[in-house]
Amino acid sequence: MCLRQLLQSSQLQRAWRAAFLKHVQGRHPGAWRWTHSGGGPYRAVIFDMGGVLLPSPGRVAAEWEVQNHIPSGTIVKALISGGENGPWMKFMRAEITTEDFLQEFGRLCSEISKTSVPVDSFFSLLTSERVAKQFPVMTEAITQIRAKGLQTAVLSNNFYLPNGKSFLPLDRKQFDVVVESCLEGVCKPDPRMYKLCLERLGRQPSESIFLDDLGPNLKAAAGLGIHTIKVDDPETAVKELETLLGFPLRMAVPNTRPVRKTMEIPKDALEKYLKDLLGIQPTGPLELLQFDHGQSNPTYYVKLANHQLVLRKKPPGTLLPSAHAVEREFRIMKALGNAGVPVPKVLDLCEDSSVVGTPFYLMEYCPGRIYKDPSLPGLEPSQRRAIYTAMNRVLCKIHSVDLKAAGLEDYGKHGDYLARQVQTWIKQYRASETSTIPAMERLIEWLPLHLPRQQRTTVVHGDFRLDNLLFHPETAEVLAVLDWELSTLGDPLADVAYNCLAHYLPSGFPIQPGLSDCDLTELGIPTAEDYFRMYCLHMGIPPIENWNFYMAFSFFRIAAILQGVYKRSLTGQASSATAKQTGKLTEFMSNLAWDFAIKEGFQIFKEMPATKPLMRSHHTWSLLRTPGTRSYVTSTDSSPAHASKGALIFSPEGLPHRVRELYQKLKEFMERHVYPAEPELQRHQVSAERWTPSPLVEDLKEKAKAEGLWNLFLPLETDPEKKYGAGLTNMEYAHLCEVMGTSLYAPEIFNCSAPDTGNMELLVRYGTEEQKARWLIPLLEGKARSCFAMTEPQVASSDATNIESSIREEDGFYVINGHKWWITGGHGEVLFEQVCVPKENIILGPGRGFEIAQGRLGPGRIHHCMRLIGCSERALALMKARVKSRVAFGKPLVEQGTVLADIALSRVEIEQARLLVLKAAHVMDVVGNKAAALDIAMIKMVAPSMASRVIDRAIQAFGAAGLSSNYPLAQFFAGARALRFADGPDEVHRAAVAKMELKHHS
């Protein structure tokens, strides 16, 4: 590095600035105190968005390029191409549309990389919820700045989204002023952007601080007299901002929150206990916060007088045997502290439950830094490697403790550790089991048969992972190892394997982020294989050959733990607010464990999924499967032209950007909210309250509404102005509808369930403005439900001319008499006796009911059929998981020839049906519902029968369990079978198809 580059390095600039401020503080203490009090010269802080509040497009691009095997730097080169007149700058000034930008940007990227670049995919990622999340440290800083009376602003180079809204995924209430390039028609570094911001703030440049990650933007601001901070890392930038403003911008106690209502403890009794223990008479009140970290034993921050403590207690309620033993935690931490292992200093163990409700212990509060994300965002590669090396060394230190000298020889049994652990966690799992999980059953059989010979006995932590370590705020030194609840004496390699779990979890894993979709080489993080070898080198032992067992056992154990958390959540005992989401996590973890059980050693490292997403994953129902896409796409072209009305789109990949974004949001919502809620919704369905709306469903409806996943069904041809719905074509909605079909409860949650969809469409098409106001709007808002009464007990209702119910005109009313049952939306049996309906309530006019019904039934059949395909996919996925783990006649079911045939036949039938339904949707979009009559009749004949066969095969694979409420198969089957009536008998559809076919050929 030359001298000029050295002087310009941001690290040196920060060091020089810190030295200068220290110099000023020493020579002018009065001036320093004035600034430090918050009354200094700065009155406003202006933030850039990308790179400061959110991840920068460049950082998002770098990760996306690795995952999609695009040459590094392609996106950034295309972003800066053309300078002020390049497509990116024009797009941010709103001079070109999204479609025009993506077309031009895609061309540039392809020219730069010499390969086809799916820029739609990058744009989807850039604007997705997954990456468009504000850095917590910045959110906290903004809160503190405003609390001190200073103004805040965001100055953003941004763009319009296809829905007409500007891309600003921030809470606007955080800012006094928001300046957006796409609204103003100018971009940074144009000085007009800064002047507009200052003018609206009413501030002078010298009163303002501007944070940005790009040099040209900072240079332009500095040229106007604004103080600037270059943001290379949000944490470091906030520290620099703290220095300039003179007051702290972060919470005094990181990772804490107000105590949850279900976890409150009596403060008066605790204060009395602490006064006696510490021998103090405090003048101020006791301060109590709850750490938001951890799932097991509730942990609290306690401050009394000048004492800062941590209290860790057992959770309330009936607990599993030997679980949550805070007494053991206290003992091990006291012993290890004396042996030189970095642990918090423990003060006292209280086994008197009358103080806070359960036994607890106290330790000193040790300020430091906990890294929750194993990818260590914001750090340099060398810093990341140092963190992992320090973690590895402290684990070696734990495993090197002299048991006799530490007084821990009786802390656990010697020998047969793994055999005992396997049995312990089998018992723990059985004690909290809520349903049969195939992979867990298989592992329970496999693990005892593949126990490795134990080599050593040491202290084992039992839950050793990065986020259970407290690091020095500035260095890679481990200050304390936390959470010793699961510690005992045993095989140290179990700790090492457990420490590597994050390497096989996705970055979006809800309990703890993982590394499986990260480029570890680029991050500077050792691979699992490298980490294990580092451990062996530090300990002076040779690598082992049966690593697969240790990994399988580790995932099995965490699956059992998660099942316990889930079971406690059902009774309101779990300490985490997200505990109820863990229902599906047990199954996910057990599947990973089984992956290791059927592989050997480090081969698994190379055979696990690559960083590029799989091209096929039909597990759209699974809470944690990495979202994939179907492989039956016949074209990977995702350009706007490909998504035009005239194209038949076989795969979600080919959908227009806006629709693909909706599709991805829908899948994420299903995974986060719908699948975890199914057990509770099923219980409500059979409870005494089943005739009242489920509060959980109503809550999920509001969440879906807030995310824009609402009324997606209305076809574009019915609602061309997108006044009522999302403005999707029938074919576009078909792809989304399949995802909804994977859960019986999903359609209602998104206000896309029958018969409301058809009735709303009917009102949109044919209703008067008064009728729309009275019935359509409440239906669209989810404030009302509707029904469809067709079937009658005394006649064959498949023949509409055969209906016995009557209607007559009388004194301004229509009087209805009839007997209906299996009424869609209530399935009740209802007698209509002299029911008077005002004449103004009739839709379209007398004698036009059949016309209306035919107009209503077209799109509705697409919905039913795509939902059937969704439930068939889920049934097949369940079947595949079952036959891999279930053993009959001495071998897994998957090795039985008939089972393999059933799987193959099911896949073929699903694909055939899907293609036929998508074709019908396409024909409806292109030539209309009437012209698509043959296609609609065919899918009504094919889809329910196909679903019945596929689900029936899945039930057969499950045996008696397939008929139980533990799985959705029985309900799926009943629904599919019922649709063979609700959609009209198969015979009617076959006859209709034959007649149209004969007419066509004649």
N, C-alpha and C positions, 0 to 999 in steps of 0.2 A: 504493500500500500504506500503510495507517495504521500509526501507531507501535506499537500493540499487536501487529498482525500481523508487523511487522518483528522485534519482540523475540521472537516465538514461532517465527520461521523456524528450521528445523533447521540451516541454513548458519551463521546468526549464533550459534546455541547452540554449534555445534562450534568456531567461531572463539573464542568466549568461553572455552570449556572449555580449549582449547589454550593460550590466553593465561594462564589461571589456573594450569595445570600448570607452565608455564614460570616463572611467578612463584614458585610453591612450590619448584620446583627451585632457583631462585636463592637463596631465603631459608632453605631447609632442605635443604641438599645431603645430609645424612646420611639423612634420612627418604626422600629420593628414591632414593638408592642402595639402600636396604632394599627398596623396592617394585620397583625395576628388576631386582633379582636373582631375582625369582620367588618371594620369600618374603613377599609383601605380605599384605594383609588378605583378599584374595579366594581362596576355596578351591573354588568351583564356577562354571561358566558354563552358563546355561540358554538354549536356543535355541528359538524358535518354528520351525514347519516352513514353511508357505507364506509367501513374502515374505522369508524369511531363508535357509533352507537350499535351498528350491525357489522357482521363480517363483510369485508370488502369484496367487490366483484372479482378482483384478482385472486383473492384467497379461495373463494368459492370455485372459480375457474380452475385453479391448480388441482384441487381435489377431484373435480369433475373430470378433468383431462386424464388423470391417473385411472379413475374408475372406468372410463370409456375408451382407454387406449388411444387417446388423441395426443399427438406430439406436444410436449410441454411448451407453454408460452403461446400457443396458437390463439387462444381467446384474447389475451392481453394485447397481442400484436394487432388483432382485428379491431379491438376497442380503440386503440390510438391511431389506427390507420386513417389517413385523410385529415387529421387534425380537426380544426374547427368545422370543416366541411365533410367530415367523415360521417358514416351512418349512425354511430353511437351518439355523437354530439347533436346531430340533427334530431335524433329520436328523443333526446332529453330536452330539446327545445320545442318538442311537439310539432316539428316541421314535417315529419313523416309518420305514417301509421305503424302499428305493431307488425302487421303483415308485411308491409314494405320493408321495415327494418330487418325482420327475420330473413326475408328473402335476400336482401343485399348483404347482410351480415353473414349468412350462410355461405354465400358466394365467396366472400373475402376469406372466411375460415378455410374453406375447401382449397382455395388457391394457395394459402399460406402453408397448409399442412399436406397438400398433395393427396388428400383423401376426403371422402364424404364425411362431413361433420354434422351431427344431428343437433343443430342450434336450438331447436324447439325444446329439446331435453334440457339443455343448459339454462334456457330462459325459465322453464318450469321450476328447476331447482333454485335459481336465483330468487324467484318470487314466492317460493314455497314457505310454509310455516316452519318447516324443519330448519332452514337457515336464516329466515328473516325474523330472528328473535333478538331483542335488545340485550346487550351485555348487562348482566346483573350489577356489576360494579358501576356502570354508567347510570343505571336507573337509580341506584342508591345515592350517587353523587348529585344527580339532578334534584332529588328529594331534599338533600341537605342544603344545596345552594338556594333553593326556593324558601326553605325554612329560615334562612338567614336574611331574607328580604331582597335577594338579588334576582334579576331577571334572567330568563333562559330563552334561547332561540335555537331553531334547527335550520340550517342552510343546506338545502339538498339539491344535488343534481339527480333528478329522477325523471320518470316517464309515465305516460298514460298506460293503464292496463286495458285489455280488450273490452272489459265491462264499462269503460268510460271513466273509471276512477283513477286517480293518480296513485302511484306506488309509494306509499308512506306507511309501512306497517308499524307505526309507533302510536302511542297514546298521545294525542295532540294536547291533552290537558296538561301535559308536563311542561309545555312551552308557552311563553307569552307571545311569541311570534314564530310563524312557520313560513319560510320562503322556499317555493318549489320552482325549479327551472322550467318544468313543462307548463306551469301556469303563467310564468313571467316571460317566457320566450328568450331567456338568456341563461347562460350556465357559468359556473365558476370555471376559470379564474376571471371572468369578466367583472371588472370593478363595480358595475351596476348592481350585481347581486348583493355585494356587501353593503353598498350605500342604501339599497332598499331596506335591508335588515336593520341597519343603524337608524334609519329614518323612522321605521315602525316601532323600534324600541324606544326612540327618543333619547339615544345615547351618542356621545362623542366616541370616536375611535379609541382614544386613550382610556376610556372607561370600560373597554370590552376586551375579552379574551376569546380567541378563536382556536378550536381544535380540529385538525384535519390530518389525514395520513399522506397527502400528496404535496410535494414541494412546490409546484407552480401555484396551487391554491393558497398555500401559506405565504408565498412571496407576494401575491397580489394583496392579501389582507395586510401584511406587514407594510406594504407600500402606502397604505392609507393611514397607518399609525396604530393599527390594531395589534395588541400583543398576541403572539401565536405559540401554540404547542404542537409539535409534530408527534402524532400517535403511531408508535410502532407496536405498542402493547397497551391495551386499555388500563391494566393495573398500574403500570409505570406512569402513564399519562395522568391518571388520577392523583398519584402521589405528587407529581409536579404541579398539578393544579391546586392541590392542598397547600403547597408551599407558597404559591402566588397569592392565594386568597387568605391564607392565615387561619384557617379553621378546618377541622377534620371533615372528610366527605364520606367516610365509611362507618358502619355501625361499630360501636365499641366492642361488641361481642359478636363476631361473625358466626354464621350458620345457626342463629337462634331466631325464635319467633315467639309471640305470645303463647302461653300455655293453652293447649286445646281443651275444650270444655270437658271432654271425656277423660282427660288426664290431669285434671286439677287436683292439687293436694292442699291440706289445711295449712295456711301460712302461719297462723298464730301458734299452733303446736310446734311447727318447725322452728319458729323464731325462739320460742322458749328453750327448745332442745339445744339450739346453737349457742344461746347465751350461756347455758350451763357448760357446754363443751369448751367454748372458747374463752370463757371467763370474762365476758365483756357486757357493758350496758350501753348499747347503741342508742343514738339520738334519732337517727333517721329510720324510715321503714325498710323492711326486708324487700329486696328486689328479686323477682323470680321470672325466669324465661325458660322456654323449652328448646332443646337442640332439635333441629329438624332432620337430623342425621340418624339413621338406624331404624330397624324394624322391630327390635326385640325388647330390651329393657328400657323403659322411658328414662331419659337423661335430662337433667335440669341445670341451668346456670343459676347460682345463688349468690347474692351480694348482700352482706350485712356489715355495716360500718365500713372499714377498709379491708375486709376479708372477702376475697373472691373464691368461690368454691364450686365444685361440680358434684351434684347428687345423682346417684344412679340407683334405681329401685326395681323391684319386681313389678310386672304388670298386675292389674287387679284380676279377680276372678279365679276360677279353677284352672290350674296349670298342669301341663303334661309332667309325668314323673321325671325328676332330676333336671328339668328345664329351668332356665332363668335363675341359676344359683349365684346370686350376688355375693354370698358368703365365700364361694370359691374364688370369685374375681378378686375380692379384697385380699385373700390369703396369697394368691399368686403374685399380685402386683407388689405387695409388701416384700415378699421374698426376692423377686427379681430386681426390685429397686436396690436392695442391699447387695445384689450380685453384679451390679453395674449395667444392667439392661435399661435403656431409656423408657421409663414408665412414669405416669403422674404420681406424685407423692400422696399416698393414702393417709387419711387422718383418723377415721373411726368407722366401725361397723355397728349398725343399730339393727338388732333383730326384733325389736319391740314394734309390732305392727300398729300399735295405737298412735304412733307419732304421725306417720303419713299414710297409713293404711296397709303398707306392706314393708318387709325388711328393706334396708337400703344401706349404702355406704357413702362416705364423703371423701373427696380428694381435692387437692389444690387445683385451682384453675390455671392452666398453662397456656398463655397466648401463643399463637403460632398460625400456621397455614395448613389447611387440609385440602388436598387435591381430589375433587370428586370425579373429575373426568380423566380417565387414564391416558387420553391423548395429550394431556397437558397443554391446552391451547394458550397461546401468548408467550410461550417459552421458546428459546432457541433449541435446535437439535442437541447441542452439547449440554445444555441445561437439563433437557429431558433424560439424556443418557445418565447424567450424574444423579438424578432423582432415582432412576431405576437401580443404579448401582448401589446407592445408599440403602434402598429398600432391601436389596439382596443381602447386603452385608449385615444389616440389623437382624434379618432372619437367621443368618449364620450365627450371630451372637446369641440369640435365643436358644438355638439348637446346641450351643457349646457350653451352656450353663452346667456346672458341676452339681448334680442333684443332691449329693450327700452334704456338700458344703452349704448349699442353699436351704437345706432342711425340707427338700421336696421329694424324698425317696418314696413317701407314701401318698404322693399327690394323685397317683393313678396306678393301675395294675401294670406289672411288667410282663411283656410277652403277649402274643396273640392280639395285638392292638387292632389290626385291620379286621380280624374275624369278629371281635367284640363290637367294633364300630359299625360294621355292616348290620349286625343283629340289632344294635341300638337304634339305628336309623330306620330299619324296617319296622321296629315296634313303634317308633315315633310317628312314622308315616301311617301305619295302621290305626293308631289312636286318633289321627286327625283326618282320616280318609273320608271323602264326601262322595266320590264316584270312582268307577273303575278306570284306571289309566293304563292302556295296554303296555306302553314302554316300561312303566314302573313294575308291572307284574313280571315282565321278561327279565328286568334287572334283578329283581328279588330272587329269581331262580339262578341267574348267571353269576352274580358277584360271589356267593359262597363257594362256587366251584372253581374260581380262578384267583384265589388268594395268593399273592406273592409271599415268599419267605421273608419274614421281617429281619432286618439287619441290625438296626440300632434302636435304642429307646432314649428319647430326650423329652424335654418340655416341648409340647406342640401348642401353638396358639389356637388353632381350630377355625379361625376366621381371618387369616392374615391376607390383607389386601391393601392397596394403595390408600383408599379413603379411611382406613383405620390407623393411619400414621399421621402424626402432627409434625410438620417440618418447620424449621427456622424460616422466618419471613423473607430473609434475603439470601440464604444459602441452601445447599442440598443436605443439610444436617437433620437427621431425625431426632426430634426433641422428645417424643413420647409415642409408644405403641399403645393403642386404645382397644377397648372392647375384648376382655379376656373371658367372656362368658363360657365359651366352648373349649377352653384350654384343659389339657390333661397331660399325661405321659403317653408317648406313643411314637409311631414311625414318623420321623421328620419329613420324609418325602411326601407325605399327605399334605403338609403345609405348602410345600413347593408347588405341587400340582394345583392346589386350591388358589394359590397366588397367580396362576396362569389362566384362570377362568376367563378374565376379561378379554384375552386374546381371541376367544371364540364367540363372543357376544357382539351383536351389532351396535353401532354408535347410538342408535335410537332406542336401546333397551330401556324399558321404563323404570326398573329398579336401580340399575347402575349402567352408565354408558360403557360400551365395549370398544374393541379395536378391530373386529373382523373385517370391516370395510375400509380400514385406513391403510395408507402406505407407510409402513413402519420404518422403512429405510429412509424415506424423506423426512419423517418426523424425528429420527434419531433414537427411536425406541427399539430395544432388542426384541427379536422374535422370541416366541416361547422356547424354542430350541436353544437359542443363544442364552436366554435367561437361565435355563436349567444348567447349561454347561458352565455358566458363570458361578452358579451356586456350587457345583461339584468342584470347581477350581478353588474357590474360597475355603471349602470344607476339606479339601484334599482327599476326595473320594472318587471312584470311577463312575461314569454314567451307567444307569441301569437299563435293562432291556424290556421290562414290563411296564413301561410308562403308561401304556393304554389303560391298564387297570386303575392306576392312581387317578387319571383324568375321569374315567367312567365313574369311579366312586365319588369323586369330588362333585360332579354334576348331580349324581344321585342324591348325595347328602343335601345339597342346596335345594333340590326339588322337594325333599322331605321337609326342610325348614320352611320353604314357601307355602307348602300345604298347611303347615301348622299356623302360619300367619293368616292364611285365608280362612281357616276354620275359626280362629279367634275373631276375625273381622265379622263373621256371621253373628257373633254374640256381642259385638261392640267392644271387645277387649284389646284389639290390636293398637299399638302405639302410633302407627303411621296412618296419615289421612288417606294414603293410596293403597292401603292393605287389601281392600276388596278387589283391586285389579289383579291380584296375584293368582286368582283362580286358574287362569289359562297358563300362567307362567310355569306351574308345576309340570304340565304336559310338555311344554317347550323344552325345559331343562332335562326332563327324562329322555326326550328324543335325542338331545345332544349326547347324553350319557351313553345311550345305546349305540350311537354312531361310533363312539370310541370303543365300546365293547366288541364290535365286530370288525375293528381294524387293529393294526399292530404298530406299537411304538410310534416313532416320529413320522411314519408314512402319513399319518392323519394330518400332519401339518401341511403336507403338499396336496392332499386330496380334499381338504375342506374347500368350500366355495371360494373362488377368486374374488378380487375386489370388484370386478365387473359384475353387475347383477345378472342372475340367471335369466335366460330367455324364456323359461317356462316355470311357473309355479302356480298350480291350481289351488294351493292352500290359501285362497283369499279369505277364508273363514278364520284362519288361525290368527290368534292375537299377535304372535311374534314372528311369523315367517317373514323373511325379507321380501318386501313387495316385488313380485315378478310380473312377467307379461306372458301371454299365451303364445305358443310357438306356431299357431296356424296362420299367422300373418303371411299374406302372399306378397306383400310389398313393404319394405322398410321406409319408403318415402313418406316423410311426415310434413311435407310442404303444404301450404294452404291449398294449392291446386289439388293435391291428392285428397284433401278433406272436403272438396266441393260436394254439392248436392248430387252430382251425377256419379259419384264414386261409391262403390260398395266397400266399406271398411270392415275387414275381418278382425282386426285387432285393436285394442285400445291405443297401441302405439301410433296408429295412423290417424287418430282423432285430431281435430283442430286443437291448437294450444289451449284455448279457453275450456273446451270440453275435457281435454286430458287432465287439466288442472282440477276440474270438478271431480273427475274420476278418481284421481289420487287423493284428494281431500276426503272423498266418500270412503275410500278404503281405509284411510287413516282413522276416520271417525269410527268406522265399524270396529277396528282393532282396539282403539282406545276406550270406547264407550259401550258399544252394543254387545259384543261377545262376552265381556266380563259381566254384563248385567243379566245375561240369559238365565242363570240359576234363580235369581231373585224374581225375575218376571215369570218364570215357570211356577214358582211357589205362589205368586199372586193369582195365577190362572186357576189354581185348584183351591184357593182359600175362600173363606166366607165373604171376602171383599171383592170377589171376582166380577161382580156386577157393577162395580164402581171403577172409574179410571185409575190406572196404576200411577201413583205419585212419581215413581221412577220414570215411567214413560213420558209423563208430562214434563219432567225436568229435562229429559233427553231431547224432547221436542224443542225446548227453548235453546238448548245448546246447538242443535242442528240449525235452527233459525239464525242464530248468531253467526254461524259459520257459512251462511249462504247456501246450505244444503236443504232447500225447502221448495216444495212445489216444482220439482224438476220435471214432472211428467208431461205438462201441457205441450202438445206439439207445436212447432213453429207455424205450421199452416193455420192452426186454430187461433194462435195468439201472435201474429206477425210483429206486433209492436212490443212484444215482451212485457206487456202490461201486467200480466198475472203470473207468469212462470219464468223459467230459465231460458226459453227460446231455443230448445233443442229440437232437432229433427227426430223422427221416430227411430232411425237407426242409431243416432248418437245416444238417445236415452236408453236404447236396448242394452248397450254395454254397461251403463250405470245400474240398470234394473237387475241385471244378472248378479251384481255384487249385493244388492239388497236382498235378493232371493236366498242368499246363504244363511239368513237368519229369519225365523218366522215373525220376529217382532220388528224387524227393521222398516218395512214399508210404512207402517203407521208413524214411526218416529220421524220420518222425513216428509210426512203428509203425502205419501205416494201410495196409499193402500186402497184396495177395492172395498166397497163400491164408490168411495169418495172421488177417486180419480175420474171415473166415467161420468159421475153426476156433475162434477165441477166442469168437465169439458162440455157436457150437455148444456149447462147454463151459460158458459162462455159463448158457445156456438149459437144457441137458440133463445136464450133468456132475454127478457126486456131489462131495461136499466133498473126498474123497480125490483124485479125478481133477483137481479144480480146483487143489488144492495141488501136485500133481505136474506138471501140464502147463500149466494156465491161467496161474498166477502167473509162471513163467519167461517165457511168451510175452508177458504184459502188461508185464513189466519189460524186454523186449527182450533177454533173455539166451538165448533159444532161438528157432529158426525151425521152421516146419512145412511140410508139403506136402499136395497133394491128388492122388491117383492114380486117374484115371478112364479115360483113353484107352488103348485096346489096339490093337496093330498088325494083328491078324487079323480084327477085327470092326468093324462100324459102331457106335461107342461112343455115338452120339447116342441110340440106343435102349438104355435102361438094362437092359431085360430080355434084351438080346443079349450081355451080358458073359460071357466065357469063364472068368474067374477063379473059383475055388471056395473055399469055406470049410466046414470040417467040425469037429464037436466031438470032442475026444479027450483023456481023462484030465485034465480041468480046464483044457484049453487049447482055443483055436480054431486050427486048422492051415490056413494060407493057401497056395494055389498059384496062380500067374498070371503074366502077362507084360504089363507096363505101359510106356508111353513118353509123352513130352511131359508129364511130371509137373510140375504147377504148383509153383513153389518150387525147382526144380532142373533141370527139362526133360531129365532123364536117361532112359535106357532101363533098366529094372530087371526082373530075374527074381525072383519070389517062389517059392522051392522049400522046401516043408515048414517054412514060417515059423510058429513057435509063439507065440501071443499069449495071455497069461493071461486067463481068463474075466472077471476083475474089470475088465479094461480096456475092455470093450464099453460103448458109450454108450447109455443109455436101456434097451436090451434087444434080444434077437433079433427079427428080423423088422420092426424099426421104422426101418430105415435110410432108406427112401424118405421117410418122415415127417420124419426129421431133415434130409435133404438139401433138401427143399422149404422147411423153416423156415430153413435156412442160406442158401439162394440168393436170397431176396427182397432184403434190404438190399444184399447183395453186388453185385447187378446195377445198383442205383442208383449204387454206387461206380464200377463200370466205366464206366457211361455218362457220368457227370459228368466223370470223368477224360478220357474221349474228347473231350468238349466243350472241356475246358481245352487239350488238345494241338491241337485244331482251331483254337482262337483263336490259339494261338501260331503255328501254320502260316500262318494268314491274315495275321497281323501281319508275319511274315517275308516273305511274298509281296508285301505292299503296299510294304514298304521296298525290296525287290528291283526291282520294276517301275518305281519312281520313279527309280532310279539307273542301270538297265541300258539300254543303247542298242542297237537292232537296226534295220537298214534305214533308218538316218539319223534316228531319233527314239526317245525313251524308250519302253520297253515299255508304260508306263501310257497312252500315247496310242493303243495298238492296241485296236481295238474288241473283239476276242475276249478280251483280258485284262480289260477293264472288265466284260465279261459274266461272266467267271469270278469276279471279286471280288464282284459283286452276288449271283450265285447262291450263293456260299459263305456270305455274310452271312445270306441268307434261310434257307438250310438249317441253319446253326448255331442261329439263333433258334428255328426250328421244333422242332428236336430238344431244345433246352434247355427250352422250355415243356412239351413232352411229358414229359420226365424229371421236371421239378419237379412236374407234375401227378401223376405216378405216386408220387412220394415223399409228396405231400400225401395221396393216397388211402390209402397204407399207414399213414400216421400216424392218419388219421381212422377208417378202417373195418378196417384190418388187412391183412396180407400176402395172405391168401387171397382177399379181396374185390378186391384190386388185381391179380389174376392177368392180366387182359386188358391193363391198362396196362403191367405188367412185360414181358409178351410183346411188346407194341408197341415199347417202347424198346429191347429186345434186338434187334429187327429193324431199327430205324431208326438208332440211334446209331453202331454200327460201320461201317455202309455210308456214312452221312453223313461220318464222319471219313475214311474211305478216299477218298472223292471230293474233299473239301476239301484233304487232304494231297497227293493226286495232282496237283491243279491247282497247288499251291504248288511241287511238285517240277518240274512242267513249266515254271514261270516261272524256276526256277533253272537249268534245263538240267542239264548234267553235274554241276554243283556240288551240285544237290539230292540226288544219289546218294552224295555224299562224306560223310566223318565230320566235315566242317567245320560242318555243320548237323544238327539233330536230326531232319530230315524223313524220312530213310530209315528210321530206327528207329521213328519215329512210325507210318509207313505199315505197317511189318512188324507192329507191335503191334496196330494197328487191324484189319489183315487177319486176324491170328491169332485175335482175339476173335470173329470170325465163325464160328470153330470152337469156341473155348473156351466161348462162351456158347450153343453149339448152332448148327447150320446155319440159314441164313436160311429154308430151306424148312420146317423144323420150326416155326419161330416163325410163319411165314405161315399154316401149316396150323392152328396153335393159335388164332391170332387169328380166322381164318375160322370155325372150329368154335364158338368162344365167341360170335362175332357172330351166327351162324345160330341158336344155341341161345337167345340173348337175344331175337331177333326172333320166334322161334317161340312 
